[in-house]
Amino acid sequence: MVTKIYLAQRLYEELIQFAQLEAPRECCGLLGGVGQEMKTLYPLQNVAQHPETNYNAAPTDLFTVTKRIRQRGESLLAIFHSHPRSPAWPSATDIELAYYPDAFYLIIALTPQPALRGFRIRNQQVTEIEIVITTDNLG
């Protein structure tokens, strides 16, 4: 079982910046990549009825981005969203709506300072995954 994933420093910074720009709304999106290395950030529009406390990706955006990931020869590695006012830990709703057991779930907390944590959520079970921030792409 995978216990760590790799994220380039530039992608880490893009994730934090996107979350900060969207606050107080939750941001959301996908990360595509190869193996355990995330390579590309795909921001999505949050169309949730209450975007300050939930996220729901726009279906048309999700379809377009999923197609783009395949066209680039990448796989969907992670689904990310932010928690502008709470810790980077999956909420009960996050766990309930974790429909992609093979994807990692990344959560960006903004308070008291930006933090990023990764998880595998399968069968309502949450396992934290180490995120290794790299200075450049691994290959």
C-alpha positions in Angstrom: 0.0 0.0 0.0 1.2 3.5 -0.9 2.3 5.4 2.2 3.7 8.6 0.5 3.0 10.7 -2.5 5.2 13.3 -4.2 4.3 16.9 -4.9 6.5 19.5 -6.5 7.0 22.7 -4.5 5.4 24.8 -7.3 2.2 22.7 -7.1 2.2 23.0 -3.3 2.4 26.8 -3.7 -0.3 26.8 -6.3 -2.6 24.8 -4.1 -2.2 27.1 -1.1 -2.6 30.2 -3.3 -5.8 28.8 -4.9 -7.3 28.0 -1.5 -6.4 31.5 -0.3 -7.9 33.2 -3.3 -11.2 31.3 -3.0 -11.6 31.8 0.8 -14.0 32.1 2.5 -15.3 29.5 0.0 -13.9 26.1 -0.2 -11.8 25.5 -3.3 -11.7 22.2 -5.1 -10.0 20.5 -8.0 -8.0 17.5 -9.2 -4.3 16.6 -9.5 -3.1 14.5 -12.4 0.1 12.7 -12.5 2.1 9.5 -13.1 2.8 6.8 -10.5 2.9 8.6 -7.1 4.1 11.9 -8.5 1.5 14.6 -8.9 2.3 16.7 -12.0 -0.6 19.0 -12.9 -3.1 21.0 -10.9 -6.6 21.2 -12.4 -8.8 23.8 -10.5 -12.5 23.3 -10.6 -15.4 25.6 -9.9 -17.2 24.9 -6.6 -20.9 25.0 -7.3 -22.0 23.7 -3.8 -25.2 25.3 -2.4 -23.1 26.3 0.7 -19.6 26.8 -0.7 -18.3 28.2 2.6 -18.7 24.7 4.2 -18.9 22.3 1.3 -17.6 21.6 -2.1 -19.2 20.2 -5.2 -17.3 20.4 -8.5 -19.2 21.6 -11.5 -20.1 18.5 -13.5 -19.1 20.0 -16.9 -15.7 21.1 -15.5 -15.2 17.6 -14.0 -15.9 16.0 -17.4 -13.6 18.4 -19.3 -10.7 18.0 -16.8 -11.0 14.2 -16.6 -10.7 14.1 -20.4 -7.7 16.5 -20.3 -6.0 14.3 -17.7 -6.3 11.2 -20.0 -5.2 13.2 -23.1 -2.0 14.2 -21.3 -1.2 10.6 -20.4 -1.8 11.2 -16.7 -4.0 9.5 -14.2 -6.3 11.1 -11.7 -4.1 10.9 -8.5 -5.8 13.2 -6.1 -8.9 15.2 -5.4 -8.3 18.3 -3.3 -10.4 20.9 -1.5 -9.9 23.4 1.3 -11.1 23.9 4.8 -10.9 27.7 5.2 -11.9 27.7 8.9 -11.2 24.1 10.1 -8.3 21.7 10.3 -7.0 19.6 7.4 -8.8 16.5 8.3 -11.7 14.9 6.4 -15.1 15.9 7.8 -18.0 13.4 8.1 -19.3 14.7 4.7 -15.8 14.3 3.1 -15.7 10.7 4.2 -19.3 10.0 3.1 -18.7 11.5 -0.3 -15.3 9.8 -1.0 -16.4 8.0 -4.2 -12.9 7.5 -5.6 -11.2 4.8 -3.5 -8.1 4.8 -5.7 -7.6 8.6 -5.5 -5.8 10.4 -2.7 -7.7 13.2 -0.9 -5.8 16.3 -0.2 -7.1 18.9 2.3 -5.8 22.4 2.6 -6.4 24.2 5.9 -5.9 27.9 6.0 -6.0 28.6 9.8 -4.1 29.2 11.9 -1.6 28.9 9.0 -1.7 27.1 5.6 -1.3 23.3 5.9 -1.7 20.5 3.5 -2.5 16.9 4.4 -3.2 13.8 2.3 -5.5 10.9 2.9 -6.7 7.6 1.4 -10.4 7.1 2.1 -11.8 3.7 1.5 -14.9 2.1 2.9 -15.4 5.0 5.3 -11.9 4.4 6.7 -9.4 7.3 6.7 -5.6 6.7 6.4 -3.2 9.6 6.4 -0.6 9.6 3.6 2.7 11.4 3.8 3.1 14.2 1.3 6.7 14.7 0.2 7.3 18.2 -1.2 10.0 18.0 -3.8 12.1 20.8 -5.3 11.5 19.7 -8.8 9.8 16.9 -10.8 11.1 13.4 -10.1 10.8 12.3 -13.7 
